[in-house]
């Protein structure tokens, strides 16, 4: 028997879903769809949805959706990477963050929040990398950035990982002797 059977109640702006034993609310803010886990109580989910809808109606969508400055997020992620990964991997993350941040300051100086980074920004970064490094390193860099953005989702600062919308480069095929 599947635990993902869901109960759904729609409202004007949001939806309450029951998945397993937990209630979730879904709502749209700033043009993006968000989902928050509320817990096992349906009344709490209904109250939380009413509160969020009232905030959105008052124009307080930024209070509903958490924001974080890029510098703060990069610092938090690096602290997480130091604790979670081997030192060599954490240093790789730091190198990628430093290079990516320099690219953002040079090409997109108006981007200050994590939520402002779009797939097109990552695509532009990928193109800038292609002129200076090998395909393998471009793909590896995108994969490291993908991991960093997953951390942003985990903390609730973004709803979607923009690196998932960036295609990795084709690996070069080498003719190898048959042995």
Phi, psi and omega in degrees: 000132183278138177272001184265011175300134186237146172256134185231130174235120180263145177235183180302311185252338187223178182224143172250128178237143172250120178239114187067237179257003186250147175258139178234147172246143175238139180207164179250127177219136180055032177081004179242151179266130182241153176227133178231137176278129182256316180136195186276357185258120181293322180297321178295321179295317179296319179293318179298319179295318177299317180298315181294318178298323178294319178297317180295318179297327178278358180083022181257041182297331179291333177287331180286317184256123183290143177242154176211138175292148181300315182300319179293316180297315179300320179295316179297317181295319180296321176298319177297315182296321178299323181279328189269327187243167175297158184299324179296317178292318178299321178293324176296316177301317181297318178298316180295316179299315180299314181293316180295319179296321177296320177299315180299316181295327181281313187265329184226067184294343181275353178275117181237341183249149179300322183291348180275351180278121184249169175303327180294329176294316179293324178296317177296321178295318178300316179296323179291327177290326184300332182282343186239343183227168180288160181305318182300319180287327176297311180297318180298319178297316179297321179293322176294318177295326178298317178297319179297318180290329175298324176297321176297323176293316181301323179276351177087017180275335176225161183257334184223146178272108183294340179287341178291342181264007179250122180284140174285156180284153176290137178284139179293138179267128179251139175282118181250144178293142178281129181249000000 
